Amino acid sequence: MKIYSCQMHIDQALEELILQEEVYPIMEAVPESEKLSTKCTYCDESALYVVANK
Ligand SMILES: [Zn+2]
């Protein structure tokens, strides 16, 4: 599972992944090349972070 998130929704993304996967998530910056084409899961901002369980 992977959740893309902007600055504003990163806490929500971390929490959701913890609830669903029951592991502590890994948070990484979205690569420059993907930033423009990737939107936050919760709003229309560009995603800055990707939260994943591995
Ligand atoms: Zn957002």
mmCIF file of the protein (N, C-alpha, C, O) and its ligand, coordinates in Angstrom:
data_MODEL
# 
_entry.id   MODEL 
# 
loop_
_entity.id 
_entity.type 
_entity.pdbx_number_of_molecules 
1 polymer     1 
2 non-polymer 1 
# 
_entity_poly.entity_id                      1 
_entity_poly.type                           'polypeptide(L)' 
_entity_poly.nstd_linkage                   no 
_entity_poly.nstd_monomer                   no 
_entity_poly.pdbx_seq_one_letter_code       MKIYSCQMHIDQALEELILQEEVYPIMEAVPESEKLSTKCTYCDESALYVVANK 
_entity_poly.pdbx_seq_one_letter_code_can   MKIYSCQMHIDQALEELILQEEVYPIMEAVPESEKLSTKCTYCDESALYVVANK 
_entity_poly.pdbx_strand_id                 A 
# 
loop_
_entity_poly_seq.entity_id 
_entity_poly_seq.num 
_entity_poly_seq.mon_id 
_entity_poly_seq.hetero 
1 1  MET n 
1 2  LYS n 
1 3  ILE n 
1 4  TYR n 
1 5  SER n 
1 6  CYS n 
1 7  GLN n 
1 8  MET n 
1 9  HIS n 
1 10 ILE n 
1 11 ASP n 
1 12 GLN n 
1 13 ALA n 
1 14 LEU n 
1 15 GLU n 
1 16 GLU n 
1 17 LEU n 
1 18 ILE n 
1 19 LEU n 
1 20 GLN n 
1 21 GLU n 
1 22 GLU n 
1 23 VAL n 
1 24 TYR n 
1 25 PRO n 
1 26 ILE n 
1 27 MET n 
1 28 GLU n 
1 29 ALA n 
1 30 VAL n 
1 31 PRO n 
1 32 GLU n 
1 33 SER n 
1 34 GLU n 
1 35 LYS n 
1 36 LEU n 
1 37 SER n 
1 38 THR n 
1 39 LYS n 
1 40 CYS n 
1 41 THR n 
1 42 TYR n 
1 43 CYS n 
1 44 ASP n 
1 45 GLU n 
1 46 SER n 
1 47 ALA n 
1 48 LEU n 
1 49 TYR n 
1 50 VAL n 
1 51 VAL n 
1 52 ALA n 
1 53 ASN n 
1 54 LYS n 
# 
loop_
_struct_asym.id 
_struct_asym.entity_id 
A 1 
B 2 
# 
loop_
_chem_comp.id 
_chem_comp.type 
_chem_comp.mon_nstd_flag 
ALA 'L-peptide linking' y 
ASN 'L-peptide linking' y 
ASP 'L-peptide linking' y 
CYS 'L-peptide linking' y 
GLN 'L-peptide linking' y 
GLU 'L-peptide linking' y 
HIS 'L-peptide linking' y 
ILE 'L-peptide linking' y 
LEU 'L-peptide linking' y 
LYS 'L-peptide linking' y 
MET 'L-peptide linking' y 
PRO 'L-peptide linking' y 
SER 'L-peptide linking' y 
THR 'L-peptide linking' y 
TYR 'L-peptide linking' y 
VAL 'L-peptide linking' y 
ZN  non-polymer         . 
# 
_pdbx_entity_nonpoly.entity_id   2 
_pdbx_entity_nonpoly.name        ? 
_pdbx_entity_nonpoly.comp_id     ZN 
# 
_pdbx_nonpoly_scheme.asym_id         B 
_pdbx_nonpoly_scheme.entity_id       2 
_pdbx_nonpoly_scheme.mon_id          ZN 
_pdbx_nonpoly_scheme.ndb_seq_num     1 
_pdbx_nonpoly_scheme.pdb_seq_num     101 
_pdbx_nonpoly_scheme.auth_seq_num    101 
_pdbx_nonpoly_scheme.pdb_mon_id      ZN 
_pdbx_nonpoly_scheme.auth_mon_id     ZN 
_pdbx_nonpoly_scheme.pdb_strand_id   A 
_pdbx_nonpoly_scheme.pdb_ins_code    . 
# 
loop_
_atom_site.group_PDB 
_atom_site.id 
_atom_site.type_symbol 
_atom_site.label_atom_id 
_atom_site.label_alt_id 
_atom_site.label_comp_id 
_atom_site.label_asym_id 
_atom_site.label_entity_id 
_atom_site.label_seq_id 
_atom_site.pdbx_PDB_ins_code 
_atom_site.Cartn_x 
_atom_site.Cartn_y 
_atom_site.Cartn_z 
_atom_site.occupancy 
_atom_site.B_iso_or_equiv 
_atom_site.pdbx_formal_charge 
_atom_site.auth_seq_id 
_atom_site.auth_comp_id 
_atom_site.auth_asym_id 
_atom_site.auth_atom_id 
_atom_site.pdbx_PDB_model_num 
ATOM   1   N  N  . MET A 1 1  ? 0.834  -1.195 0.000   1.00 0.00 ? 1   MET A N  1 
ATOM   2   C  CA . MET A 1 1  ? 0.000  0.000  0.000   1.00 0.00 ? 1   MET A CA 1 
ATOM   3   C  C  . MET A 1 1  ? 0.869  1.245  0.000   1.00 0.00 ? 1   MET A C  1 
ATOM   4   O  O  . MET A 1 1  ? 1.894  1.305  0.679   1.00 0.00 ? 1   MET A O  1 
ATOM   5   N  N  . LYS A 1 2  ? 0.449  2.228  -0.765  1.00 0.00 ? 2   LYS A N  1 
ATOM   6   C  CA . LYS A 1 2  ? 1.188  3.489  -0.872  1.00 0.00 ? 2   LYS A CA 1 
ATOM   7   C  C  . LYS A 1 2  ? 0.198  4.637  -0.835  1.00 0.00 ? 2   LYS A C  1 
ATOM   8   O  O  . LYS A 1 2  ? -0.822 4.601  -1.522  1.00 0.00 ? 2   LYS A O  1 
ATOM   9   N  N  . ILE A 1 3  ? 0.490  5.652  -0.041  1.00 0.00 ? 3   ILE A N  1 
ATOM   10  C  CA . ILE A 1 3  ? -0.372 6.832  -0.008  1.00 0.00 ? 3   ILE A CA 1 
ATOM   11  C  C  . ILE A 1 3  ? 0.472  8.056  -0.346  1.00 0.00 ? 3   ILE A C  1 
ATOM   12  O  O  . ILE A 1 3  ? 1.501  8.309  0.281   1.00 0.00 ? 3   ILE A O  1 
ATOM   13  N  N  . TYR A 1 4  ? 0.030  8.798  -1.328  1.00 0.00 ? 4   TYR A N  1 
ATOM   14  C  CA . TYR A 1 4  ? 0.700  10.054 -1.666  1.00 0.00 ? 4   TYR A CA 1 
ATOM   15  C  C  . TYR A 1 4  ? 0.065  11.188 -0.893  1.00 0.00 ? 4   TYR A C  1 
ATOM   16  O  O  . TYR A 1 4  ? -1.156 11.244 -0.743  1.00 0.00 ? 4   TYR A O  1 
ATOM   17  N  N  . SER A 1 5  ? 0.894  12.090 -0.403  1.00 0.00 ? 5   SER A N  1 
ATOM   18  C  CA . SER A 1 5  ? 0.366  13.157 0.439   1.00 0.00 ? 5   SER A CA 1 
ATOM   19  C  C  . SER A 1 5  ? 1.121  14.472 0.265   1.00 0.00 ? 5   SER A C  1 
ATOM   20  O  O  . SER A 1 5  ? 2.322  14.498 -0.004  1.00 0.00 ? 5   SER A O  1 
ATOM   21  N  N  . CYS A 1 6  ? 0.373  15.555 0.429   1.00 0.00 ? 6   CYS A N  1 
ATOM   22  C  CA . CYS A 1 6  ? 0.992  16.876 0.474   1.00 0.00 ? 6   CYS A CA 1 
ATOM   23  C  C  . CYS A 1 6  ? 1.457  17.154 1.911   1.00 0.00 ? 6   CYS A C  1 
ATOM   24  O  O  . CYS A 1 6  ? 1.269  16.321 2.798   1.00 0.00 ? 6   CYS A O  1 
ATOM   25  N  N  . GLN A 1 7  ? 2.052  18.305 2.130   1.00 0.00 ? 7   GLN A N  1 
ATOM   26  C  CA . GLN A 1 7  ? 2.513  18.709 3.459   1.00 0.00 ? 7   GLN A CA 1 
ATOM   27  C  C  . GLN A 1 7  ? 1.390  18.679 4.491   1.00 0.00 ? 7   GLN A C  1 
ATOM   28  O  O  . GLN A 1 7  ? 1.583  18.244 5.626   1.00 0.00 ? 7   GLN A O  1 
ATOM   29  N  N  . MET A 1 8  ? 0.230  19.141 4.083   1.00 0.00 ? 8   MET A N  1 
ATOM   30  C  CA . MET A 1 8  ? -0.913 19.284 4.974   1.00 0.00 ? 8   MET A CA 1 
ATOM   31  C  C  . MET A 1 8  ? -1.463 17.951 5.475   1.00 0.00 ? 8   MET A C  1 
ATOM   32  O  O  . MET A 1 8  ? -1.909 17.851 6.618   1.00 0.00 ? 8   MET A O  1 
ATOM   33  N  N  . HIS A 1 9  ? -1.433 16.937 4.629   1.00 0.00 ? 9   HIS A N  1 
ATOM   34  C  CA . HIS A 1 9  ? -2.124 15.686 4.944   1.00 0.00 ? 9   HIS A CA 1 
ATOM   35  C  C  . HIS A 1 9  ? -1.201 14.542 5.337   1.00 0.00 ? 9   HIS A C  1 
ATOM   36  O  O  . HIS A 1 9  ? -1.626 13.389 5.407   1.00 0.00 ? 9   HIS A O  1 
ATOM   37  N  N  . ILE A 1 10 ? 0.055  14.862 5.590   1.00 0.00 ? 10  ILE A N  1 
ATOM   38  C  CA . ILE A 1 10 ? 1.003  13.789 5.896   1.00 0.00 ? 10  ILE A CA 1 
ATOM   39  C  C  . ILE A 1 10 ? 0.626  13.030 7.174   1.00 0.00 ? 10  ILE A C  1 
ATOM   40  O  O  . ILE A 1 10 ? 0.766  11.808 7.230   1.00 0.00 ? 10  ILE A O  1 
ATOM   41  N  N  . ASP A 1 11 ? 0.151  13.742 8.193   1.00 0.00 ? 11  ASP A N  1 
ATOM   42  C  CA . ASP A 1 11 ? -0.244 13.070 9.442   1.00 0.00 ? 11  ASP A CA 1 
ATOM   43  C  C  . ASP A 1 11 ? -1.398 12.095 9.196   1.00 0.00 ? 11  ASP A C  1 
ATOM   44  O  O  . ASP A 1 11 ? -1.417 10.981 9.718   1.00 0.00 ? 11  ASP A O  1 
ATOM   45  N  N  . GLN A 1 12 ? -2.341 12.542 8.399   1.00 0.00 ? 12  GLN A N  1 
ATOM   46  C  CA . GLN A 1 12 ? -3.491 11.706 8.047   1.00 0.00 ? 12  GLN A CA 1 
ATOM   47  C  C  . GLN A 1 12 ? -3.047 10.459 7.271   1.00 0.00 ? 12  GLN A C  1 
ATOM   48  O  O  . GLN A 1 12 ? -3.548 9.359  7.506   1.00 0.00 ? 12  GLN A O  1 
ATOM   49  N  N  . ALA A 1 13 ? -2.127 10.642 6.370   1.00 0.00 ? 13  ALA A N  1 
ATOM   50  C  CA . ALA A 1 13 ? -1.619 9.521  5.572   1.00 0.00 ? 13  ALA A CA 1 
ATOM   51  C  C  . ALA A 1 13 ? -0.896 8.498  6.456   1.00 0.00 ? 13  ALA A C  1 
ATOM   52  O  O  . ALA A 1 13 ? -1.096 7.292  6.313   1.00 0.00 ? 13  ALA A O  1 
ATOM   53  N  N  . LEU A 1 14 ? -0.056 8.994  7.370   1.00 0.00 ? 14  LEU A N  1 
ATOM   54  C  CA . LEU A 1 14 ? 0.662  8.100  8.288   1.00 0.00 ? 14  LEU A CA 1 
ATOM   55  C  C  . LEU A 1 14 ? -0.317 7.317  9.158   1.00 0.00 ? 14  LEU A C  1 
ATOM   56  O  O  . LEU A 1 14 ? -0.179 6.109  9.347   1.00 0.00 ? 14  LEU A O  1 
ATOM   57  N  N  . GLU A 1 15 ? -1.303 8.033  9.679   1.00 0.00 ? 15  GLU A N  1 
ATOM   58  C  CA . GLU A 1 15 ? -2.289 7.411  10.557  1.00 0.00 ? 15  GLU A CA 1 
ATOM   59  C  C  . GLU A 1 15 ? -3.094 6.331  9.818   1.00 0.00 ? 15  GLU A C  1 
ATOM   60  O  O  . GLU A 1 15 ? -3.321 5.241  10.343  1.00 0.00 ? 15  GLU A O  1 
ATOM   61  N  N  . GLU A 1 16 ? -3.508 6.650  8.618   1.00 0.00 ? 16  GLU A N  1 
ATOM   62  C  CA . GLU A 1 16 ? -4.299 5.698  7.842   1.00 0.00 ? 16  GLU A CA 1 
ATOM   63  C  C  . GLU A 1 16 ? -3.500 4.434  7.542   1.00 0.00 ? 16  GLU A C  1 
ATOM   64  O  O  . GLU A 1 16 ? -4.027 3.324  7.621   1.00 0.00 ? 16  GLU A O  1 
ATOM   65  N  N  . LEU A 1 17 ? -2.238 4.606  7.202   1.00 0.00 ? 17  LEU A N  1 
ATOM   66  C  CA . LEU A 1 17 ? -1.428 3.431  6.900   1.00 0.00 ? 17  LEU A CA 1 
ATOM   67  C  C  . LEU A 1 17 ? -1.193 2.583  8.143   1.00 0.00 ? 17  LEU A C  1 
ATOM   68  O  O  . LEU A 1 17 ? -1.209 1.354  8.071   1.00 0.00 ? 17  LEU A O  1 
ATOM   69  N  N  . ILE A 1 18 ? -0.977 3.226  9.271   1.00 0.00 ? 18  ILE A N  1 
ATOM   70  C  CA . ILE A 1 18 ? -0.806 2.486  10.533  1.00 0.00 ? 18  ILE A CA 1 
ATOM   71  C  C  . ILE A 1 18 ? -2.069 1.696  10.859  1.00 0.00 ? 18  ILE A C  1 
ATOM   72  O  O  . ILE A 1 18 ? -1.993 0.532  11.252  1.00 0.00 ? 18  ILE A O  1 
ATOM   73  N  N  . LEU A 1 19 ? -3.221 2.325  10.695  1.00 0.00 ? 19  LEU A N  1 
ATOM   74  C  CA . LEU A 1 19 ? -4.489 1.649  10.980  1.00 0.00 ? 19  LEU A CA 1 
ATOM   75  C  C  . LEU A 1 19 ? -4.727 0.452  10.059  1.00 0.00 ? 19  LEU A C  1 
ATOM   76  O  O  . LEU A 1 19 ? -5.195 -0.599 10.497  1.00 0.00 ? 19  LEU A O  1 
ATOM   77  N  N  . GLN A 1 20 ? -4.399 0.628  8.785   1.00 0.00 ? 20  GLN A N  1 
ATOM   78  C  CA . GLN A 1 20 ? -4.709 -0.427 7.823   1.00 0.00 ? 20  GLN A CA 1 
ATOM   79  C  C  . GLN A 1 20 ? -3.676 -1.541 7.797   1.00 0.00 ? 20  GLN A C  1 
ATOM   80  O  O  . GLN A 1 20 ? -4.016 -2.708 7.602   1.00 0.00 ? 20  GLN A O  1 
ATOM   81  N  N  . GLU A 1 21 ? -2.415 -1.180 7.994   1.00 0.00 ? 21  GLU A N  1 
ATOM   82  C  CA . GLU A 1 21 ? -1.358 -2.179 7.833   1.00 0.00 ? 21  GLU A CA 1 
ATOM   83  C  C  . GLU A 1 21 ? -0.794 -2.644 9.176   1.00 0.00 ? 21  GLU A C  1 
ATOM   84  O  O  . GLU A 1 21 ? -0.111 -3.666 9.249   1.00 0.00 ? 21  GLU A O  1 
ATOM   85  N  N  . GLU A 1 22 ? -1.080 -1.892 10.229  1.00 0.00 ? 22  GLU A N  1 
ATOM   86  C  CA . GLU A 1 22 ? -0.584 -2.219 11.564  1.00 0.00 ? 22  GLU A CA 1 
ATOM   87  C  C  . GLU A 1 22 ? 0.935  -2.347 11.652  1.00 0.00 ? 22  GLU A C  1 
ATOM   88  O  O  . GLU A 1 22 ? 1.467  -3.131 12.437  1.00 0.00 ? 22  GLU A O  1 
ATOM   89  N  N  . VAL A 1 23 ? 1.599  -1.574 10.845  1.00 0.00 ? 23  VAL A N  1 
ATOM   90  C  CA . VAL A 1 23 ? 3.060  -1.461 10.960  1.00 0.00 ? 23  VAL A CA 1 
ATOM   91  C  C  . VAL A 1 23 ? 3.401  0.020  10.872  1.00 0.00 ? 23  VAL A C  1 
ATOM   92  O  O  . VAL A 1 23 ? 2.614  0.824  10.371  1.00 0.00 ? 23  VAL A O  1 
ATOM   93  N  N  . TYR A 1 24 ? 4.589  0.371  11.367  1.00 0.00 ? 24  TYR A N  1 
ATOM   94  C  CA . TYR A 1 24 ? 4.963  1.762  11.251  1.00 0.00 ? 24  TYR A CA 1 
ATOM   95  C  C  . TYR A 1 24 ? 5.410  2.049  9.821   1.00 0.00 ? 24  TYR A C  1 
ATOM   96  O  O  . TYR A 1 24 ? 6.289  1.362  9.300   1.00 0.00 ? 24  TYR A O  1 
ATOM   97  N  N  . PRO A 1 25 ? 4.822  3.048  9.187   1.00 0.00 ? 25  PRO A N  1 
ATOM   98  C  CA . PRO A 1 25 ? 5.110  3.310  7.779   1.00 0.00 ? 25  PRO A CA 1 
ATOM   99  C  C  . PRO A 1 25 ? 6.448  4.006  7.534   1.00 0.00 ? 25  PRO A C  1 
ATOM   100 O  O  . PRO A 1 25 ? 7.021  4.644  8.417   1.00 0.00 ? 25  PRO A O  1 
ATOM   101 N  N  . ILE A 1 26 ? 6.909  3.857  6.321   1.00 0.00 ? 26  ILE A N  1 
ATOM   102 C  CA . ILE A 1 26 ? 8.105  4.560  5.862   1.00 0.00 ? 26  ILE A CA 1 
ATOM   103 C  C  . ILE A 1 26 ? 7.653  5.756  5.028   1.00 0.00 ? 26  ILE A C  1 
ATOM   104 O  O  . ILE A 1 26 ? 6.798  5.631  4.150   1.00 0.00 ? 26  ILE A O  1 
ATOM   105 N  N  . MET A 1 27 ? 8.229  6.891  5.312   1.00 0.00 ? 27  MET A N  1 
ATOM   106 C  CA . MET A 1 27 ? 7.854  8.111  4.613   1.00 0.00 ? 27  MET A CA 1 
ATOM   107 C  C  . MET A 1 27 ? 9.028  8.576  3.763   1.00 0.00 ? 27  MET A C  1 
ATOM   108 O  O  . MET A 1 27 ? 10.142 8.743  4.258   1.00 0.00 ? 27  MET A O  1 
ATOM   109 N  N  . GLU A 1 28 ? 8.764  8.782  2.476   1.00 0.00 ? 28  GLU A N  1 
ATOM   110 C  CA . GLU A 1 28 ? 9.821  9.235  1.580   1.00 0.00 ? 28  GLU A CA 1 
ATOM   111 C  C  . GLU A 1 28 ? 9.351  10.443 0.784   1.00 0.00 ? 28  GLU A C  1 
ATOM   112 O  O  . GLU A 1 28 ? 8.153  10.649 0.594   1.00 0.00 ? 28  GLU A O  1 
ATOM   113 N  N  . ALA A 1 29 ? 10.297 11.230 0.327   1.00 0.00 ? 29  ALA A N  1 
ATOM   114 C  CA . ALA A 1 29 ? 9.952  12.337 -0.555  1.00 0.00 ? 29  ALA A CA 1 
ATOM   115 C  C  . ALA A 1 29 ? 9.603  11.773 -1.929  1.00 0.00 ? 29  ALA A C  1 
ATOM   116 O  O  . ALA A 1 29 ? 10.223 10.816 -2.393  1.00 0.00 ? 29  ALA A O  1 
ATOM   117 N  N  . VAL A 1 30 ? 8.611  12.370 -2.569  1.00 0.00 ? 30  VAL A N  1 
ATOM   118 C  CA . VAL A 1 30 ? 8.287  11.993 -3.949  1.00 0.00 ? 30  VAL A CA 1 
ATOM   119 C  C  . VAL A 1 30 ? 9.426  12.479 -4.842  1.00 0.00 ? 30  VAL A C  1 
ATOM   120 O  O  . VAL A 1 30 ? 9.845  13.631 -4.732  1.00 0.00 ? 30  VAL A O  1 
ATOM   121 N  N  . PRO A 1 31 ? 9.928  11.624 -5.718  1.00 0.00 ? 31  PRO A N  1 
ATOM   122 C  CA . PRO A 1 31 ? 11.013 12.042 -6.619  1.00 0.00 ? 31  PRO A CA 1 
ATOM   123 C  C  . PRO A 1 31 ? 10.613 13.237 -7.482  1.00 0.00 ? 31  PRO A C  1 
ATOM   124 O  O  . PRO A 1 31 ? 9.467  13.334 -7.923  1.00 0.00 ? 31  PRO A O  1 
ATOM   125 N  N  . GLU A 1 32 ? 11.553 14.139 -7.721  1.00 0.00 ? 32  GLU A N  1 
ATOM   126 C  CA . GLU A 1 32 ? 11.312 15.326 -8.564  1.00 0.00 ? 32  GLU A CA 1 
ATOM   127 C  C  . GLU A 1 32 ? 10.523 14.982 -9.828  1.00 0.00 ? 32  GLU A C  1 
ATOM   128 O  O  . GLU A 1 32 ? 9.573  15.678 -10.188 1.00 0.00 ? 32  GLU A O  1 
ATOM   129 N  N  . SER A 1 33 ? 10.920 13.921 -10.483 1.00 0.00 ? 33  SER A N  1 
ATOM   130 C  CA . SER A 1 33 ? 10.336 13.566 -11.776 1.00 0.00 ? 33  SER A CA 1 
ATOM   131 C  C  . SER A 1 33 ? 8.864  13.185 -11.679 1.00 0.00 ? 33  SER A C  1 
ATOM   132 O  O  . SER A 1 33 ? 8.145  13.225 -12.677 1.00 0.00 ? 33  SER A O  1 
ATOM   133 N  N  . GLU A 1 34 ? 8.408  12.813 -10.474 1.00 0.00 ? 34  GLU A N  1 
ATOM   134 C  CA . GLU A 1 34 ? 7.015  12.391 -10.316 1.00 0.00 ? 34  GLU A CA 1 
ATOM   135 C  C  . GLU A 1 34 ? 6.132  13.460 -9.676  1.00 0.00 ? 34  GLU A C  1 
ATOM   136 O  O  . GLU A 1 34 ? 4.907  13.334 -9.655  1.00 0.00 ? 34  GLU A O  1 
ATOM   137 N  N  . LYS A 1 35 ? 6.761  14.508 -9.159  1.00 0.00 ? 35  LYS A N  1 
ATOM   138 C  CA . LYS A 1 35 ? 6.007  15.503 -8.386  1.00 0.00 ? 35  LYS A CA 1 
ATOM   139 C  C  . LYS A 1 35 ? 4.872  16.149 -9.169  1.00 0.00 ? 35  LYS A C  1 
ATOM   140 O  O  . LYS A 1 35 ? 3.764  16.303 -8.654  1.00 0.00 ? 35  LYS A O  1 
ATOM   141 N  N  . LEU A 1 36 ? 5.149  16.526 -10.412 1.00 0.00 ? 36  LEU A N  1 
ATOM   142 C  CA . LEU A 1 36 ? 4.154  17.257 -11.186 1.00 0.00 ? 36  LEU A CA 1 
ATOM   143 C  C  . LEU A 1 36 ? 2.956  16.402 -11.547 1.00 0.00 ? 36  LEU A C  1 
ATOM   144 O  O  . LEU A 1 36 ? 1.846  16.912 -11.694 1.00 0.00 ? 36  LEU A O  1 
ATOM   145 N  N  . SER A 1 37 ? 3.173  15.122 -11.689 1.00 0.00 ? 37  SER A N  1 
ATOM   146 C  CA . SER A 1 37 ? 2.087  14.250 -12.139 1.00 0.00 ? 37  SER A CA 1 
ATOM   147 C  C  . SER A 1 37 ? 1.399  13.523 -10.988 1.00 0.00 ? 37  SER A C  1 
ATOM   148 O  O  . SER A 1 37 ? 0.478  12.736 -11.208 1.00 0.00 ? 37  SER A O  1 
ATOM   149 N  N  . THR A 1 38 ? 1.843  13.786 -9.765  1.00 0.00 ? 38  THR A N  1 
ATOM   150 C  CA . THR A 1 38 ? 1.301  13.052 -8.627  1.00 0.00 ? 38  THR A CA 1 
ATOM   151 C  C  . THR A 1 38 ? 0.572  13.980 -7.681  1.00 0.00 ? 38  THR A C  1 
ATOM   152 O  O  . THR A 1 38 ? 1.134  14.968 -7.209  1.00 0.00 ? 38  THR A O  1 
ATOM   153 N  N  . LYS A 1 39 ? -0.674 13.663 -7.406  1.00 0.00 ? 39  LYS A N  1 
ATOM   154 C  CA . LYS A 1 39 ? -1.452 14.489 -6.492  1.00 0.00 ? 39  LYS A CA 1 
ATOM   155 C  C  . LYS A 1 39 ? -1.635 13.813 -5.141  1.00 0.00 ? 39  LYS A C  1 
ATOM   156 O  O  . LYS A 1 39 ? -1.588 12.589 -5.019  1.00 0.00 ? 39  LYS A O  1 
ATOM   157 N  N  . CYS A 1 40 ? -1.844 14.643 -4.139  1.00 0.00 ? 40  CYS A N  1 
ATOM   158 C  CA . CYS A 1 40 ? -2.187 14.171 -2.804  1.00 0.00 ? 40  CYS A CA 1 
ATOM   159 C  C  . CYS A 1 40 ? -3.454 13.309 -2.868  1.00 0.00 ? 40  CYS A C  1 
ATOM   160 O  O  . CYS A 1 40 ? -4.359 13.576 -3.660  1.00 0.00 ? 40  CYS A O  1 
ATOM   161 N  N  . THR A 1 41 ? -3.504 12.286 -2.032  1.00 0.00 ? 41  THR A N  1 
ATOM   162 C  CA . THR A 1 41 ? -4.679 11.411 -1.970  1.00 0.00 ? 41  THR A CA 1 
ATOM   163 C  C  . THR A 1 41 ? -5.909 12.149 -1.445  1.00 0.00 ? 41  THR A C  1 
ATOM   164 O  O  . THR A 1 41 ? -7.041 11.796 -1.778  1.00 0.00 ? 41  THR A O  1 
ATOM   165 N  N  . TYR A 1 42 ? -5.682 13.174 -0.625  1.00 0.00 ? 42  TYR A N  1 
ATOM   166 C  CA . TYR A 1 42 ? -6.789 13.812 0.098   1.00 0.00 ? 42  TYR A CA 1 
ATOM   167 C  C  . TYR A 1 42 ? -7.216 15.160 -0.476  1.00 0.00 ? 42  TYR A C  1 
ATOM   168 O  O  . TYR A 1 42 ? -8.291 15.662 -0.148  1.00 0.00 ? 42  TYR A O  1 
ATOM   169 N  N  . CYS A 1 43 ? -6.385 15.742 -1.323  1.00 0.00 ? 43  CYS A N  1 
ATOM   170 C  CA . CYS A 1 43 ? -6.740 17.039 -1.900  1.00 0.00 ? 43  CYS A CA 1 
ATOM   171 C  C  . CYS A 1 43 ? -6.074 17.184 -3.267  1.00 0.00 ? 43  CYS A C  1 
ATOM   172 O  O  . CYS A 1 43 ? -5.515 16.217 -3.784  1.00 0.00 ? 43  CYS A O  1 
ATOM   173 N  N  . ASP A 1 44 ? -6.123 18.360 -3.849  1.00 0.00 ? 44  ASP A N  1 
ATOM   174 C  CA . ASP A 1 44 ? -5.597 18.560 -5.198  1.00 0.00 ? 44  ASP A CA 1 
ATOM   175 C  C  . ASP A 1 44 ? -4.196 19.149 -5.249  1.00 0.00 ? 44  ASP A C  1 
ATOM   176 O  O  . ASP A 1 44 ? -3.707 19.526 -6.314  1.00 0.00 ? 44  ASP A O  1 
ATOM   177 N  N  . GLU A 1 45 ? -3.561 19.223 -4.097  1.00 0.00 ? 45  GLU A N  1 
ATOM   178 C  CA . GLU A 1 45 ? -2.171 19.699 -4.068  1.00 0.00 ? 45  GLU A CA 1 
ATOM   179 C  C  . GLU A 1 45 ? -1.243 18.634 -4.673  1.00 0.00 ? 45  GLU A C  1 
ATOM   180 O  O  . GLU A 1 45 ? -1.569 17.447 -4.700  1.00 0.00 ? 45  GLU A O  1 
ATOM   181 N  N  . SER A 1 46 ? -0.096 19.085 -5.151  1.00 0.00 ? 46  SER A N  1 
ATOM   182 C  CA . SER A 1 46 ? 0.917  18.120 -5.584  1.00 0.00 ? 46  SER A CA 1 
ATOM   183 C  C  . SER A 1 46 ? 1.419  17.337 -4.373  1.00 0.00 ? 46  SER A C  1 
ATOM   184 O  O  . SER A 1 46 ? 1.575  17.895 -3.287  1.00 0.00 ? 46  SER A O  1 
ATOM   185 N  N  . ALA A 1 47 ? 1.664  16.076 -4.561  1.00 0.00 ? 47  ALA A N  1 
ATOM   186 C  CA . ALA A 1 47 ? 2.170  15.242 -3.467  1.00 0.00 ? 47  ALA A CA 1 
ATOM   187 C  C  . ALA A 1 47 ? 3.648  15.537 -3.220  1.00 0.00 ? 47  ALA A C  1 
ATOM   188 O  O  . ALA A 1 47 ? 4.443  15.643 -4.154  1.00 0.00 ? 47  ALA A O  1 
ATOM   189 N  N  . LEU A 1 48 ? 3.995  15.667 -1.941  1.00 0.00 ? 48  LEU A N  1 
ATOM   190 C  CA . LEU A 1 48 ? 5.401  15.854 -1.568  1.00 0.00 ? 48  LEU A CA 1 
ATOM   191 C  C  . LEU A 1 48 ? 5.985  14.581 -0.973  1.00 0.00 ? 48  LEU A C  1 
ATOM   192 O  O  . LEU A 1 48 ? 7.188  14.332 -1.052  1.00 0.00 ? 48  LEU A O  1 
ATOM   193 N  N  . TYR A 1 49 ? 5.116  13.791 -0.383  1.00 0.00 ? 49  TYR A N  1 
ATOM   194 C  CA . TYR A 1 49 ? 5.578  12.595 0.316   1.00 0.00 ? 49  TYR A CA 1 
ATOM   195 C  C  . TYR A 1 49 ? 4.817  11.370 -0.161  1.00 0.00 ? 49  TYR A C  1 
ATOM   196 O  O  . TYR A 1 49 ? 3.660  11.442 -0.578  1.00 0.00 ? 49  TYR A O  1 
ATOM   197 N  N  . VAL A 1 50 ? 5.504  10.258 -0.085  1.00 0.00 ? 50  VAL A N  1 
ATOM   198 C  CA . VAL A 1 50 ? 4.827  8.982  -0.293  1.00 0.00 ? 50  VAL A CA 1 
ATOM   199 C  C  . VAL A 1 50 ? 5.057  8.136  0.964   1.00 0.00 ? 50  VAL A C  1 
ATOM   200 O  O  . VAL A 1 50 ? 6.184  7.967  1.431   1.00 0.00 ? 50  VAL A O  1 
ATOM   201 N  N  . VAL A 1 51 ? 3.964  7.620  1.483   1.00 0.00 ? 51  VAL A N  1 
ATOM   202 C  CA . VAL A 1 51 ? 4.012  6.812  2.694   1.00 0.00 ? 51  VAL A CA 1 
ATOM   203 C  C  . VAL A 1 51 ? 3.722  5.370  2.280   1.00 0.00 ? 51  VAL A C  1 
ATOM   204 O  O  . VAL A 1 51 ? 2.736  5.097  1.596   1.00 0.00 ? 51  VAL A O  1 
ATOM   205 N  N  . ALA A 1 52 ? 4.582  4.463  2.698   1.00 0.00 ? 52  ALA A N  1 
ATOM   206 C  CA . ALA A 1 52 ? 4.422  3.054  2.309   1.00 0.00 ? 52  ALA A CA 1 
ATOM   207 C  C  . ALA A 1 52 ? 4.761  2.162  3.480   1.00 0.00 ? 52  ALA A C  1 
ATOM   208 O  O  . ALA A 1 52 ? 5.364  2.600  4.459   1.00 0.00 ? 52  ALA A O  1 
ATOM   209 N  N  . ASN A 1 53 ? 4.363  0.895  3.368   1.00 0.00 ? 53  ASN A N  1 
ATOM   210 C  CA . ASN A 1 53 ? 4.652  -0.008 4.484   1.00 0.00 ? 53  ASN A CA 1 
ATOM   211 C  C  . ASN A 1 53 ? 5.938  -0.806 4.268   1.00 0.00 ? 53  ASN A C  1 
ATOM   212 O  O  . ASN A 1 53 ? 6.330  -1.599 5.124   1.00 0.00 ? 53  ASN A O  1 
ATOM   213 N  N  . LYS A 1 54 ? 6.587  -0.598 3.139   1.00 0.00 ? 54  LYS A N  1 
ATOM   214 C  CA . LYS A 1 54 ? 7.923  -1.163 2.935   1.00 0.00 ? 54  LYS A CA 1 
ATOM   215 C  C  . LYS A 1 54 ? 8.620  -0.489 1.775   1.00 0.00 ? 54  LYS A C  1 
ATOM   216 O  O  . LYS A 1 54 ? 9.757  -0.834 1.454   1.00 0.00 ? 54  LYS A O  1 
HETATM 217 ZN ZN . ZN  B 2 .  ? -3.406 17.063 0.698   1.00 0.00 2 101 ZN  A ZN 1 
# 
